[in-house]
Amino acid sequence: MTKNIVVVGAGFAGVYATKRLAKHFKSNADVQITLIDRHSYFTYLTRLHEVATERVAPSSVECDLQRIFHKQKNVQIVTDNISEVDKENKKVIGENGTYPFDSLLISMGGEPNDFGTPGVKENGFTLWSMEDALQLKEHIREIIARGAVERDPEKRKAMLTLVVCGSGFTGAETIGELIDYRKVLAKDYKLDPSEIKIILVEAAPTIINMLDRTNAAHAEAYIKKNNIEIRKSSMITSVNPDSVDIKDQDSIATNTLIWTAGVKTNHTADSFGIDAGRGGRLVTNQYLQAKGFEDKSIYVAGDDANATEQGAERAVPQTAQEAENEAIVSAENIAADIEGNQNYTEFKDKNMGFTVSFGAYYGIAQVFGGKRVRGWLATIMKHGTNLLYFWRIRSGYFMMMYLLDEFFRVENNRTVFGGNTARRSTVLWSVPLRLFLGIVLMVDAFSINTIIPVGMGLTVLEGIIGCLIFFGWFTWLADLALVIIFLMGVPTWAHAWIVFAAIALMNGSGRSFGIDYWFVPWLQKTWGKARYGTPKAVYEPKK
């Protein structure tokens, strides 16, 4: 008899839990896992500020679920909006179907919490979805462009003022991105960067409170050094189309308020009939089972869960790291339910620390029991934590895409390595070098073998590599093979230039006046389809 596991929500917790469950039951044909989300992709939420400020393209943070789960034959992906959980009959009900479950994981994620502040929904901008990021990006571009040509001084000042409310992870990293983005906007719209004013507003008397006070002080110094105004103990009381009102202070004239002050449970979960705690987070026991429905095998993870370690006074923060930890626990306990052994794992807070990036170049890390790391190395560590998630869900494809999008396919040198990796250049100018190297290798292979001695038995290989490089086919692999042969000590010092030429030609030189111009796109399309299937905008349940 088939047993159904349903996971509602493809966020950090939902995707990771589904991966672990798929691996656990890969040899059990009687267990089917259904992952349901309103989108056909997983959104890397903690990078949305990079989309809003044009550091990366939207596609960089949209990870198609088909590409993640194509090899997991026991997982079906469904695109649907879930509106109800029938706990007694063990079904989840969506707009386009009903899905029975033996075990259920609710991991729908959170949404911005405006704490009832008037005008936030109507006049503010949030950063909690791809739609939010794209809307904010378009608005910033439009308002700065208008402000650049506005003649009225007061209107111009308001248009060129950007306000961020909240100094948590999202707020701090948004401020960091705006520091870098301000230079881009100023250049594009012929402004002095100092004309674009950025203000951080925080209701608490201190900022960036997830860090210790030493690290927070360094972060504050970095922000101020980059001419960002910080207003502490400043509670926003209302958001208007052209201003922000602050309790007991003068209003700030602005057309842009970015609200990052809080998070609450997805509003859909409010109707599921499960007890809720602070911020609407669904109450769970030590095994992450929904309170009152332990016998129904209903679990909660991620931003929806009021996950609390036994004996702790408060639930863990709603972060990606905690969501991953909750995914592990909930997946193990769901597996125990399905197998009927009830060998449950207790939830324990395993927070390893924090890494915060303030734009592309500067970061602060507080890791390994409170050790402090700042600057360039902390930014590298931040990239490492992002890559770690893709490693955990075993997605080599998205690891590679991350590296390309964060270090190479970057405009305006906005990467931790600056223009050393991000500078784009045409490969056209490398064609003469490619043709020359190919000819040298082919001629040498069929003549006196002055580069690769006959005794090594590599003349045929030399000729093949020369042909591939000359005609621009498998160019990258051919150049790599050439480098490896040289590093093995085959050539003389006089021919060492070939190593450097081969490395230079690994920049995709075959894509200009070479077979790779047609072959590489075909290979990417064909291999991608075979390996990951065809991405779709909507995934229907299997019939």
Secondary structure, 3 states (H helix, E strand, C coil): CCEEEEEECCCHHHHHHHHHHHHHCCCCCCEEEEEEECCCEEECHHHHHHHHCCCCCHHHCEEEHHHHHCCCCCEEEEECCEEEEECCCCEEEECCCEEECCEEEECCCEEECCCCCCCHHHHCEECCCHHHHHHHHHHHHHHHHHHHHCCCHHHHHHHCEEEEECCCHHHHHHHHHHHHHHHHHHHHCCCCHHHCEEEEECCCCCCCCCCCHHHHHHHHHHHHHCCCEEECCCCEEEEECCEEEECCCCCEECCEEEECCCEEECHHHHHHCCCECHHHCECECCCCEECCCHHHCEEECHHHECCCCCCCCCCCCCCHHHHHHHHHHHHHHHHHHHHCCCCCCCCCCCCCEEEEECCCCCEEEEECCCEEEEEHHHHHHHHHHHHHHHHHCCCHHHHHHHHHHHHHCCHHHCCCCCHHHHCCCCCHHHHHHHHHHHHHHHHHHCCCCCCCCHHHCCHHHHHHHHHHHHHCCCHHHHHHHHHHHHHCCCCCHHHCHHHHHHHHHHHCHHHCCCCHHHHHHHHHHHHHHHHHCCCCCCCCCCC
